[in-house]
């Protein structure tokens, strides 16, 4: 009988732990609407990198194509090609995400 009670406690504890882990917000960039964009970046053939801040929503434009991304995390870099819709890019572009100085009392280290 003690074994069943112990096993039940372990199962409950594990369930609470998994629930806590699953409740964490994702820091990955997410696709947004163009209307929600804080800034716009035009991607040209010569564009190799783009710098943004965490919590920025950026509208990327290339020719007549556009899409927006919200960057929730900081201190990361992303290959824009993994975020862009198919056919948007013709070359590799990196997006560097820095901590937003307005969100941190001490600013950028």
C-alpha positions as CSV (number, residue, x, y, z in Angstrom):
1,X,0.0,0.0,0.0
2,X,2.9,2.4,0.8
3,X,4.3,1.8,-2.7
4,X,1.1,2.9,-4.4
5,X,1.0,6.0,-2.3
6,X,4.6,6.8,-3.1
7,X,4.1,6.2,-6.8
8,X,1.1,8.5,-6.8
9,X,3.1,11.2,-5.1
10,X,5.9,10.9,-7.7
11,X,3.4,11.0,-10.5
12,X,1.7,14.1,-9.1
13,X,5.1,15.8,-8.6
14,X,6.2,14.9,-12.1
15,X,2.9,16.3,-13.5
16,X,3.3,19.6,-11.6
17,X,6.9,19.9,-12.9
18,X,5.9,19.2,-16.5
19,X,3.0,21.7,-16.2
20,X,5.5,24.3,-14.9
21,X,7.9,23.8,-17.7
22,X,5.1,23.9,-20.3
23,X,3.8,27.2,-18.9
24,X,7.1,29.0,-19.7
25,X,6.6,31.5,-22.6
26,X,8.6,30.8,-25.8
27,X,11.5,33.2,-26.5
28,X,11.5,32.2,-30.1
29,X,10.5,34.8,-32.8
30,X,6.9,34.6,-33.9
31,X,5.2,35.7,-37.1
32,X,3.1,38.8,-36.5
33,X,0.8,41.1,-38.6
34,X,2.3,44.0,-40.6
35,X,0.0,46.4,-38.7
36,X,1.7,45.5,-35.4
37,X,5.2,46.4,-36.6
38,X,7.3,48.9,-34.7
39,X,9.8,49.3,-37.4
40,X,10.4,48.4,-41.1
41,X,13.5,46.9,-42.7
42,X,13.9,46.8,-46.4
43,X,16.0,43.7,-47.5
44,X,18.2,44.4,-50.5
45,X,20.6,42.2,-52.4
46,X,23.4,43.8,-50.4
47,X,21.8,43.2,-47.0
48,X,23.8,40.6,-45.0
49,X,22.6,41.4,-41.4
50,X,19.9,43.2,-39.5
51,X,20.1,44.4,-35.9
52,X,16.9,44.5,-33.8
53,X,16.0,44.7,-30.1
54,X,14.1,42.2,-28.1
55,X,10.4,42.8,-28.1
56,X,10.6,44.6,-31.5
57,X,8.0,43.7,-34.1
58,X,9.7,44.2,-37.4
59,X,8.2,44.4,-40.9
60,X,10.6,43.0,-43.4
61,X,10.0,44.1,-47.0
62,X,11.7,42.9,-50.2
63,X,10.2,44.2,-53.5
64,X,6.4,43.7,-53.3
65,X,6.7,41.0,-50.6
66,X,6.5,41.6,-46.8
67,X,6.1,39.8,-43.5
68,X,6.4,40.7,-39.8
69,X,8.2,39.0,-36.9
70,X,8.0,39.7,-33.2
71,X,11.4,39.0,-31.5
72,X,10.6,38.0,-27.9
73,X,14.0,36.7,-26.9
74,X,17.3,38.6,-26.7
75,X,21.0,38.0,-27.4
76,X,20.3,35.6,-30.2
77,X,20.8,35.6,-33.9
78,X,18.6,34.0,-36.5
79,X,18.8,33.1,-40.1
80,X,16.0,35.2,-41.6
81,X,15.4,32.5,-44.2
82,X,14.0,30.2,-41.4
83,X,11.5,32.9,-40.5
84,X,10.6,34.2,-43.9
85,X,7.9,32.8,-46.2
86,X,9.1,30.7,-49.1
87,X,10.5,32.8,-51.9
88,X,11.1,35.9,-49.8
89,X,14.9,35.8,-49.7
90,X,17.4,35.1,-52.5
91,X,20.4,35.2,-50.2
92,X,21.3,34.6,-46.6
93,X,20.5,37.3,-44.0
94,X,21.2,37.1,-40.3
95,X,19.1,38.9,-37.7
96,X,20.9,39.8,-34.5
97,X,18.6,40.5,-31.4
98,X,20.1,42.7,-28.7
99,X,18.6,43.4,-25.2
100,X,16.2,46.3,-25.4
101,X,17.7,49.2,-23.3
102,X,14.3,50.5,-22.4
103,X,13.3,47.2,-20.8
104,X,16.5,47.0,-18.7
105,X,17.3,49.4,-15.9
106,X,21.0,49.2,-16.5
107,X,20.8,49.3,-20.3
108,X,23.0,47.2,-22.6
109,X,26.0,45.7,-20.7
